[in-house]
Amino acid sequence: MKHKKLVDRVMKMLLEGQDEFLYKLRIQFESSEILSEEESGVGIFVDFESHKDPIELEPIKGRIIFGDVIGMIQKKPIVGFLLYIEDGLITTLEGYTLGDELWPDNEDEIELSYDTGMQRDLESLKCIW
């Protein structure tokens, strides 16, 4: 898969943190595999299949979308990422460009950070779930 290296880097950051929800998602992701990748020129969509049962998200049901990771090239924000969770299963990672940029040709040049800087604002993120 063309984007696997970048996907692994992004997912590591998205699922990082001392939080039970993120911990359960990390376990699930470790047993997931990429089903498909789609490119649009200004973004990517990566679909996953998990080999674990859905995590318990009580009382939350339905869809959760979050993303606080951005990618920069030469210190300029270029791309952002959203993780989609449907009924307790990781389903899709979306990468999208910021502004009028096209998706970078060389993903190895993308330097990742949190949108709040190198330190993650986990408390704000927890408000989503």
Secondary structure as a PSIPRED ss2 file (coil, helix, strand):
# PSIPRED VFORMAT (PSIPRED V4.0)

   1 M C   1.000  0.000  0.000
   2 K C   1.000  0.000  0.000
   3 H C   1.000  0.000  0.000
   4 K H   0.000  1.000  0.000
   5 K H   0.000  1.000  0.000
   6 L H   0.000  1.000  0.000
   7 V H   0.000  1.000  0.000
   8 D H   0.000  1.000  0.000
   9 R H   0.000  1.000  0.000
  10 V H   0.000  1.000  0.000
  11 M H   0.000  1.000  0.000
  12 K H   0.000  1.000  0.000
  13 M H   0.000  1.000  0.000
  14 L H   0.000  1.000  0.000
  15 L C   1.000  0.000  0.000
  16 E C   1.000  0.000  0.000
  17 G C   1.000  0.000  0.000
  18 Q C   1.000  0.000  0.000
  19 D C   1.000  0.000  0.000
  20 E H   0.000  1.000  0.000
  21 F H   0.000  1.000  0.000
  22 L H   0.000  1.000  0.000
  23 Y H   0.000  1.000  0.000
  24 K H   0.000  1.000  0.000
  25 L H   0.000  1.000  0.000
  26 R H   0.000  1.000  0.000
  27 I H   0.000  1.000  0.000
  28 Q H   0.000  1.000  0.000
  29 F H   0.000  1.000  0.000
  30 E H   0.000  1.000  0.000
  31 S C   1.000  0.000  0.000
  32 S E   0.000  0.000  1.000
  33 E E   0.000  0.000  1.000
  34 I E   0.000  0.000  1.000
  35 L E   0.000  0.000  1.000
  36 S E   0.000  0.000  1.000
  37 E E   0.000  0.000  1.000
  38 E E   0.000  0.000  1.000
  39 E E   0.000  0.000  1.000
  40 S C   1.000  0.000  0.000
  41 G C   1.000  0.000  0.000
  42 V C   1.000  0.000  0.000
  43 G E   0.000  0.000  1.000
  44 I E   0.000  0.000  1.000
  45 F E   0.000  0.000  1.000
  46 V E   0.000  0.000  1.000
  47 D E   0.000  0.000  1.000
  48 F E   0.000  0.000  1.000
  49 E E   0.000  0.000  1.000
  50 S E   0.000  0.000  1.000
  51 H C   1.000  0.000  0.000
  52 K C   1.000  0.000  0.000
  53 D C   1.000  0.000  0.000
  54 P C   1.000  0.000  0.000
  55 I C   1.000  0.000  0.000
  56 E C   1.000  0.000  0.000
  57 L C   1.000  0.000  0.000
  58 E C   1.000  0.000  0.000
  59 P C   1.000  0.000  0.000
  60 I C   1.000  0.000  0.000
  61 K C   1.000  0.000  0.000
  62 G C   1.000  0.000  0.000
  63 R E   0.000  0.000  1.000
  64 I E   0.000  0.000  1.000
  65 I E   0.000  0.000  1.000
  66 F E   0.000  0.000  1.000
  67 G C   1.000  0.000  0.000
  68 D C   1.000  0.000  0.000
  69 V E   0.000  0.000  1.000
  70 I E   0.000  0.000  1.000
  71 G E   0.000  0.000  1.000
  72 M E   0.000  0.000  1.000
  73 I E   0.000  0.000  1.000
  74 Q C   1.000  0.000  0.000
  75 K C   1.000  0.000  0.000
  76 K E   0.000  0.000  1.000
  77 P E   0.000  0.000  1.000
  78 I E   0.000  0.000  1.000
  79 V E   0.000  0.000  1.000
  80 G E   0.000  0.000  1.000
  81 F E   0.000  0.000  1.000
  82 L E   0.000  0.000  1.000
  83 L E   0.000  0.000  1.000
  84 Y E   0.000  0.000  1.000
  85 I E   0.000  0.000  1.000
  86 E E   0.000  0.000  1.000
  87 D C   1.000  0.000  0.000
  88 G C   1.000  0.000  0.000
  89 L E   0.000  0.000  1.000
  90 I E   0.000  0.000  1.000
  91 T E   0.000  0.000  1.000
  92 T E   0.000  0.000  1.000
  93 L E   0.000  0.000  1.000
  94 E E   0.000  0.000  1.000
  95 G E   0.000  0.000  1.000
  96 Y E   0.000  0.000  1.000
  97 T E   0.000  0.000  1.000
  98 L C   1.000  0.000  0.000
  99 G C   1.000  0.000  0.000
 100 D C   1.000  0.000  0.000
 101 E C   1.000  0.000  0.000
 102 L C   1.000  0.000  0.000
 103 W C   1.000  0.000  0.000
 104 P C   1.000  0.000  0.000
 105 D C   1.000  0.000  0.000
 106 N C   1.000  0.000  0.000
 107 E H   0.000  1.000  0.000
 108 D H   0.000  1.000  0.000
 109 E H   0.000  1.000  0.000
 110 I C   1.000  0.000  0.000
 111 E E   0.000  0.000  1.000
 112 L E   0.000  0.000  1.000
 113 S E   0.000  0.000  1.000
 114 Y E   0.000  0.000  1.000
 115 D C   1.000  0.000  0.000
 116 T C   1.000  0.000  0.000
 117 G E   0.000  0.000  1.000
 118 M C   1.000  0.000  0.000
 119 Q C   1.000  0.000  0.000
 120 R C   1.000  0.000  0.000
 121 D C   1.000  0.000  0.000
 122 L H   0.000  1.000  0.000
 123 E H   0.000  1.000  0.000
 124 S H   0.000  1.000  0.000
 125 L H   0.000  1.000  0.000
 126 K H   0.000  1.000  0.000
 127 C C   1.000  0.000  0.000
 128 I C   1.000  0.000  0.000
 129 W C   1.000  0.000  0.000
